[in-house]
Amino acid sequence: MDDDAIAVLRRDPVMARIIDERDPYVEPEWDDEFERLIVSIINQQLSTASAAAVKQRVFALFDGEVTPETVLAADEEALREAGLSRTKVEYVKNAAEAFLERDLTREGLADHTDEEVIEELTRIKGIGEWTARMYLLFVLERADVLPLGDLAVRRGIEQLYGDGDELTRAEMREIAEQWRPHRSAATKYIWADYEAGD
């Protein structure tokens, strides 16, 4: 975690306490942008444990070669048997087609603003704003992403700043203003604290 981000976040006493108590949430390294997008689609609306099991079965089908070409060539029934719903089979194939038609890699999106990236990705049927923000956060490693579409982030903010009471998204954005331009780092600490569950 970058020293500048830590210095900014420590101005918030609640965040300073979390920084002292937790390591920020870290995802496995994803060398391949397309693989990470497929993982985001699998993760949509599933618990962490269910998503991990489905991901393992789906990736086993491809024997480590998860590319737009292998996904488009994959048998739909085999993908369903691995745990993808009919809708998610359609979504992963849509993502594969988009990757072949447009450059959605780190390099291809380097000059795009966060909002332009979200617009590019949400043109793909099955990619919503949550998935696009996960891509900004973990693939493009943008510094100032606040994914309020993520339930764990919202619940985490409510527990830390609202004593568990419901907060509106506007209230959450207001709380997060003090973390700019390092809301991605704050998000990773909030996830870590929420997942620790104590």
Phi and psi in degrees as GROMACS dihedral restraints (atoms count N, CA, C in turn):
[ dihedral_restraints ]
;  ai    aj    ak    al  type     phi  dphi    fc
    3     4     5     6     1   -70.6    20    10
    4     5     6     7     1   139.1    20    10
    6     7     8     9     1   -59.4    20    10
    7     8     9    10     1   -36.9    20    10
    9    10    11    12     1   -63.7    20    10
   10    11    12    13     1   -42.6    20    10
   12    13    14    15     1   -61.5    20    10
   13    14    15    16     1   -45.4    20    10
   15    16    17    18     1   -61.4    20    10
   16    17    18    19     1   -42.8    20    10
   18    19    20    21     1   -61.3    20    10
   19    20    21    22     1   -43.1    20    10
   21    22    23    24     1   -66.1    20    10
   22    23    24    25     1   -46.1    20    10
   24    25    26    27     1   -66.0    20    10
   25    26    27    28     1   -32.7    20    10
   27    28    29    30     1   -66.9    20    10
   28    29    30    31     1   -15.0    20    10
   30    31    32    33     1   -67.0    20    10
   31    32    33    34     1   -21.7    20    10
   33    34    35    36     1   -93.2    20    10
   34    35    36    37     1   115.0    20    10
   36    37    38    39     1   -57.9    20    10
   37    38    39    40     1   -35.6    20    10
   39    40    41    42     1   -66.0    20    10
   40    41    42    43     1   -45.5    20    10
   42    43    44    45     1   -67.3    20    10
   43    44    45    46     1   -36.1    20    10
   45    46    47    48     1   -59.5    20    10
   46    47    48    49     1   -41.0    20    10
   48    49    50    51     1   -65.1    20    10
   49    50    51    52     1   -42.8    20    10
   51    52    53    54     1   -64.7    20    10
   52    53    54    55     1   -40.7    20    10
   54    55    56    57     1   -59.2    20    10
   55    56    57    58     1   -38.0    20    10
   57    58    59    60     1   -72.1    20    10
   58    59    60    61     1   -28.2    20    10
   60    61    62    63     1   -97.4    20    10
   61    62    63    64     1   -25.0    20    10
   63    64    65    66     1  -128.5    20    10
   64    65    66    67     1   154.3    20    10
   66    67    68    69     1   -90.2    20    10
   67    68    69    70     1   145.1    20    10
   69    70    71    72     1   -65.4    20    10
   70    71    72    73     1   151.6    20    10
   72    73    74    75     1   -60.0    20    10
   73    74    75    76     1   133.9    20    10
   75    76    77    78     1  -128.3    20    10
   76    77    78    79     1   132.5    20    10
   78    79    80    81     1   -87.8    20    10
   79    80    81    82     1   160.8    20    10
   81    82    83    84     1   -59.5    20    10
   82    83    84    85     1   152.8    20    10
   84    85    86    87     1   -66.7    20    10
   85    86    87    88     1   133.3    20    10
   87    88    89    90     1  -117.5    20    10
   88    89    90    91     1   105.8    20    10
   90    91    92    93     1   -72.4    20    10
   91    92    93    94     1   -30.9    20    10
   93    94    95    96     1  -107.8    20    10
   94    95    96    97     1   124.0    20    10
   96    97    98    99     1   -64.4    20    10
   97    98    99   100     1   -40.3    20    10
   99   100   101   102     1   -63.7    20    10
  100   101   102   103     1   -43.8    20    10
  102   103   104   105     1   -56.1    20    10
  103   104   105   106     1   -44.6    20    10
  105   106   107   108     1   -64.7    20    10
  106   107   108   109     1   -36.4    20    10
  108   109   110   111     1   -65.8    20    10
  109   110   111   112     1   -40.6    20    10
  111   112   113   114     1   -62.6    20    10
  112   113   114   115     1   -41.3    20    10
  114   115   116   117     1   -61.1    20    10
  115   116   117   118     1   -41.6    20    10
  117   118   119   120     1   -61.3    20    10
  118   119   120   121     1   -40.6    20    10
  120   121   122   123     1   -65.6    20    10
  121   122   123   124     1   -42.8    20    10
  123   124   125   126     1   -60.0    20    10
  124   125   126   127     1   -41.1    20    10
  126   127   128   129     1   -70.2    20    10
  127   128   129   130     1   -18.7    20    10
  129   130   131   132     1   -55.4    20    10
  130   131   132   133     1   125.5    20    10
  132   133   134   135     1    58.2    20    10
  133   134   135   136     1    28.0    20    10
  135   136   137   138     1  -124.5    20    10
  136   137   138   139     1   151.3    20    10
  138   139   140   141     1   -67.6    20    10
  139   140   141   142     1   159.8    20    10
  141   142   143   144     1   -55.8    20    10
  142   143   144   145     1   -44.8    20    10
  144   145   146   147     1   -66.2    20    10
  145   146   147   148     1   -45.1    20    10
  147   148   149   150     1   -62.3    20    10
  148   149   150   151     1   -44.7    20    10
  150   151   152   153     1   -61.4    20    10
  151   152   153   154     1   -41.6    20    10
  153   154   155   156     1   -63.5    20    10
  154   155   156   157     1   -40.5    20    10
  156   157   158   159     1   -66.7    20    10
  157   158   159   160     1   -44.1    20    10
  159   160   161   162     1   -64.8    20    10
  160   161   162   163     1   -44.0    20    10
  162   163   164   165     1   -58.0    20    10
  163   164   165   166     1   -44.3    20    10
  165   166   167   168     1   -60.9    20    10
  166   167   168   169     1   -44.2    20    10
  168   169   170   171     1   -68.2    20    10
  169   170   171   172     1   -41.2    20    10
  171   172   173   174     1   -65.1    20    10
  172   173   174   175     1   -46.9    20    10
  174   175   176   177     1   -65.3    20    10
  175   176   177   178     1   -32.2    20    10
  177   178   179   180     1   -62.7    20    10
  178   179   180   181     1   -33.5    20    10
  180   181   182   183     1   -58.5    20    10
  181   182   183   184     1   -34.8    20    10
  183   184   185   186     1   -93.5    20    10
  184   185   186   187     1    -2.6    20    10
  186   187   188   189     1    50.5    20    10
  187   188   189   190     1    44.9    20    10
  189   190   191   192     1    82.2    20    10
  190   191   192   193     1    -3.2    20    10
  192   193   194   195     1  -108.3    20    10
  193   194   195   196     1    73.4    20    10
  195   196   197   198     1   -93.6    20    10
  196   197   198   199     1    95.0    20    10
  198   199   200   201     1  -128.1    20    10
  199   200   201   202     1   164.0    20    10
  201   202   203   204     1   -55.2    20    10
  202   203   204   205     1   -38.6    20    10
  204   205   206   207     1   -66.2    20    10
  205   206   207   208     1   -44.9    20    10
  207   208   209   210     1   -69.1    20    10
  208   209   210   211     1   -34.7    20    10
  210   211   212   213     1   -66.6    20    10
  211   212   213   214     1   -42.9    20    10
  213   214   215   216     1   -66.5    20    10
  214   215   216   217     1   -31.6    20    10
  216   217   218   219     1   -82.6    20    10
  217   218   219   220     1   -13.0    20    10
  219   220   221   222     1   -66.8    20    10
  220   221   222   223     1   144.8    20    10
  222   223   224   225     1   -71.7    20    10
  223   224   225   226     1   126.6    20    10
  225   226   227   228     1   -62.1    20    10
  226   227   228   229     1   -37.3    20    10
  228   229   230   231     1   -65.2    20    10
  229   230   231   232     1   -38.8    20    10
  231   232   233   234     1   -64.7    20    10
  232   233   234   235     1   -39.2    20    10
  234   235   236   237     1   -65.7    20    10
  235   236   237   238     1   -38.7    20    10
  237   238   239   240     1   -65.3    20    10
  238   239   240   241     1   -42.5    20    10
  240   241   242   243     1   -64.8    20    10
  241   242   243   244     1   -28.3    20    10
  243   244   245   246     1   -76.3    20    10
  244   245   246   247     1   -11.0    20    10
  246   247   248   249     1   120.2    20    10
  247   248   249   250     1     1.5    20    10
  249   250   251   252     1   -84.1    20    10
  250   251   252   253     1   137.7    20    10
  252   253   254   255     1   -70.9    20    10
  253   254   255   256     1   165.5    20    10
  255   256   257   258     1   -55.9    20    10
  256   257   258   259     1   -40.8    20    10
  258   259   260   261     1   -63.6    20    10
  259   260   261   262     1   -44.5    20    10
  261   262   263   264     1   -69.2    20    10
  262   263   264   265     1   -30.3    20    10
  264   265   266   267     1   -60.5    20    10
  265   266   267   268     1   -44.9    20    10
  267   268   269   270     1   -61.5    20    10
  268   269   270   271     1   -42.7    20    10
  270   271   272   273     1   -65.1    20    10
  271   272   273   274     1   -42.7    20    10
  273   274   275   276     1   -67.8    20    10
  274   275   276   277     1   -33.4    20    10
  276   277   278   279     1   -71.1    20    10
  277   278   279   280     1   -37.4    20    10
  279   280   281   282     1   -60.1    20    10
  280   281   282   283     1   -43.4    20    10
  282   283   284   285     1   -62.7    20    10
  283   284   285   286     1   -40.4    20    10
  285   286   287   288     1   -62.3    20    10
  286   287   288   289     1   -44.8    20    10
  288   289   290   291     1   -61.6    20    10
  289   290   291   292     1   -42.9    20    10
  291   292   293   294     1   -63.0    20    10
  292   293   294   295     1   -40.2    20    10
  294   295   296   297     1   -64.8    20    10
  295   296   297   298     1   -32.0    20    10
  297   298   299   300     1   -76.9    20    10
  298   299   300   301     1   -30.2    20    10
  300   301   302   303     1   -85.2    20    10
  301   302   303   304     1   -32.8    20    10
  303   304   305   306     1  -131.3    20    10
  304   305   306   307     1   156.2    20    10
  306   307   308   309     1   -89.0    20    10
  307   308   309   310     1    98.1    20    10
  309   310   311   312     1  -104.7    20    10
  310   311   312   313     1    19.5    20    10
  312   313   314   315     1   -78.9    20    10
  313   314   315   316     1   174.2    20    10
  315   316   317   318     1   -55.2    20    10
  316   317   318   319     1   -45.3    20    10
  318   319   320   321     1   -65.3    20    10
  319   320   321   322     1   -44.9    20    10
  321   322   323   324     1   -63.7    20    10
  322   323   324   325     1   -28.1    20    10
  324   325   326   327     1  -105.7    20    10
  325   326   327   328     1     5.1    20    10
  327   328   329   330     1   -56.7    20    10
  328   329   330   331     1   -37.2    20    10
  330   331   332   333     1   -89.9    20    10
  331   332   333   334     1     0.2    20    10
  333   334   335   336     1   -85.5    20    10
  334   335   336   337     1   142.4    20    10
  336   337   338   339     1   -71.9    20    10
  337   338   339   340     1   167.8    20    10
  339   340   341   342     1   -56.6    20    10
  340   341   342   343     1   -43.9    20    10
  342   343   344   345     1   -65.8    20    10
  343   344   345   346     1   -36.7    20    10
  345   346   347   348     1   -67.0    20    10
  346   347   348   349     1   -36.8    20    10
  348   349   350   351     1   -63.5    20    10
  349   350   351   352     1   -45.8    20    10
  351   352   353   354     1   -59.3    20    10
  352   353   354   355     1   -42.5    20    10
  354   355   356   357     1   -63.0    20    10
  355   356   357   358     1   -44.3    20    10
  357   358   359   360     1   -59.2    20    10
  358   359   360   361     1   -48.2    20    10
  360   361   362   363     1   -73.0    20    10
  361   362   363   364     1   -37.6    20    10
  363   364   365   366     1   -76.0    20    10
  364   365   366   367     1    -4.5    20    10
  366   367   368   369     1   -69.4    20    10
  367   368   369   370     1   -19.5    20    10
  369   370   371   372     1   -84.2    20    10
  370   371   372   373     1   123.9    20    10
  372   373   374   375     1   -63.5    20    10
  373   374   375   376     1   122.4    20    10
  375   376   377   378     1   109.2    20    10
  376   377   378   379     1   -10.8    20    10
  378   379   380   381     1  -107.2    20    10
  379   380   381   382     1   111.7    20    10
  381   382   383   384     1  -100.6    20    10
  382   383   384   385     1  -173.2    20    10
  384   385   386   387     1   -64.1    20    10
  385   386   387   388     1   -37.0    20    10
  387   388   389   390     1   -59.1    20    10
  388   389   390   391     1   -49.3    20    10
  390   391   392   393     1   -63.3    20    10
  391   392   393   394     1   -40.3    20    10
  393   394   395   396     1   -63.2    20    10
  394   395   396   397     1   -39.4    20    10
  396   397   398   399     1   -70.2    20    10
  397   398   399   400     1   -34.8    20    10
  399   400   401   402     1   -62.6    20    10
  400   401   402   403     1   -37.2    20    10
  402   403   404   405     1   -66.3    20    10
  403   404   405   406     1   -43.9    20    10
  405   406   407   408     1   -59.6    20    10
  406   407   408   409     1   -42.2    20    10
  408   409   410   411     1   -73.0    20    10
  409   410   411   412     1   -49.5    20    10
  411   412   413   414     1  -100.5    20    10
  412   413   414   415     1   -26.5    20    10
  414   415   416   417     1   -95.5    20    10
  415   416   417   418     1   -52.7    20    10
  417   418   419   420     1   -84.2    20    10
  418   419   420   421     1   -12.2    20    10
  420   421   422   423     1    51.9    20    10
  421   422   423   424     1    45.8    20    10
  423   424   425   426     1   -72.7    20    10
  424   425   426   427     1   146.3    20    10
  426   427   428   429     1   -82.5    20    10
  427   428   429   430     1   -23.0    20    10
  429   430   431   432     1  -125.2    20    10
  430   431   432   433     1    53.0    20    10
  432   433   434   435     1  -102.7    20    10
  433   434   435   436     1   130.5    20    10
  435   436   437   438     1  -122.6    20    10
  436   437   438   439     1    96.9    20    10
  438   439   440   441     1   -86.3    20    10
  439   440   441   442     1    79.4    20    10
  441   442   443   444     1   -72.7    20    10
  442   443   444   445     1    -4.9    20    10
  444   445   446   447     1   -75.6    20    10
  445   446   447   448     1    -9.5    20    10
  447   448   449   450     1   -90.3    20    10
  448   449   450   451     1   123.0    20    10
  450   451   452   453     1   -60.6    20    10
  451   452   453   454     1   -41.5    20    10
  453   454   455   456     1   -64.1    20    10
  454   455   456   457     1   -36.6    20    10
  456   457   458   459     1   -65.4    20    10
  457   458   459   460     1   -46.2    20    10
  459   460   461   462     1   -63.3    20    10
  460   461   462   463     1   -47.3    20    10
  462   463   464   465     1   -63.3    20    10
  463   464   465   466     1   -39.3    20    10
  465   466   467   468     1   -61.8    20    10
  466   467   468   469     1   -44.3    20    10
  468   469   470   471     1   -64.7    20    10
  469   470   471   472     1   -42.0    20    10
  471   472   473   474     1   -61.8    20    10
  472   473   474   475     1   -41.5    20    10
  474   475   476   477     1   -66.3    20    10
  475   476   477   478     1   -40.9    20    10
  477   478   479   480     1   -79.0    20    10
  478   479   480   481     1   -35.5    20    10
  480   481   482   483     1  -116.1    20    10
  481   482   483   484     1   -10.1    20    10
  483   484   485   486     1  -128.0    20    10
  484   485   486   487     1    16.8    20    10
  486   487   488   489     1    52.1    20    10
  487   488   489   490     1    33.3    20    10
  489   490   491   492     1    86.0    20    10
  490   491   492   493     1    -9.4    20    10
  492   493   494   495     1   -73.8    20    10
  493   494   495   496     1   152.7    20    10
  495   496   497   498     1   -66.3    20    10
  496   497   498   499     1   135.6    20    10
  498   499   500   501     1  -117.6    20    10
  499   500   501   502     1   149.6    20    10
  501   502   503   504     1   -77.1    20    10
  502   503   504   505     1   162.2    20    10
  504   505   506   507     1   -64.0    20    10
  505   506   507   508     1   -33.2    20    10
  507   508   509   510     1   -62.6    20    10
  508   509   510   511     1   -42.2    20    10
  510   511   512   513     1   -64.2    20    10
  511   512   513   514     1   -39.3    20    10
  513   514   515   516     1   -65.3    20    10
  514   515   516   517     1   -41.4    20    10
  516   517   518   519     1   -61.8    20    10
  517   518   519   520     1   -38.4    20    10
  519   520   521   522     1   -63.7    20    10
  520   521   522   523     1   -44.3    20    10
  522   523   524   525     1   -59.2    20    10
  523   524   525   526     1   -42.0    20    10
  525   526   527   528     1   -74.4    20    10
  526   527   528   529     1   -13.6    20    10
  528   529   530   531     1   -55.5    20    10
  529   530   531   532     1   -37.2    20    10
  531   532   533   534     1   -69.5    20    10
  532   533   534   535     1   -13.0    20    10
  534   535   536   537     1   -91.6    20    10
  535   536   537   538     1   -11.6    20    10
  537   538   539   540     1   -58.9    20    10
  538   539   540   541     1   145.0    20    10
  540   541   542   543     1   -95.2    20    10
  541   542   543   544     1    39.6    20    10
  543   544   545   546     1  -128.2    20    10
  544   545   546   547     1    41.5    20    10
  546   547   548   549     1   -69.0    20    10
  547   548   549   550     1   -22.8    20    10
  549   550   551   552     1   -64.2    20    10
  550   551   552   553     1   -44.6    20    10
  552   553   554   555     1   -62.6    20    10
  553   554   555   556     1   -44.0    20    10
  555   556   557   558     1   -60.0    20    10
  556   557   558   559     1   -42.5    20    10
  558   559   560   561     1   -57.8    20    10
  559   560   561   562     1   -42.8    20    10
  561   562   563   564     1   -66.6    20    10
  562   563   564   565     1   -33.8    20    10
  564   565   566   567     1   -71.6    20    10
  565   566   567   568     1   -39.2    20    10
  567   568   569   570     1   -63.3    20    10
  568   569   570   571     1   -43.3    20    10
  570   571   572   573     1   -58.9    20    10
  571   572   573   574     1   -47.6    20    10
  573   574   575   576     1   -59.3    20    10
  574   575   576   577     1   -43.5    20    10
  576   577   578   579     1   -67.6    20    10
  577   578   579   580     1   -43.1    20    10
  579   580   581   582     1   -64.6    20    10
  580   581   582   583     1   -42.2    20    10
  582   583   584   585     1   -70.3    20    10
  583   584   585   586     1   -26.5    20    10
  585   586   587   588     1   -66.2    20    10
  586   587   588   589     1   -32.6    20    10
  588   589   590   591     1    60.7    20    10
  589   590   591   592     1    26.1    20    10
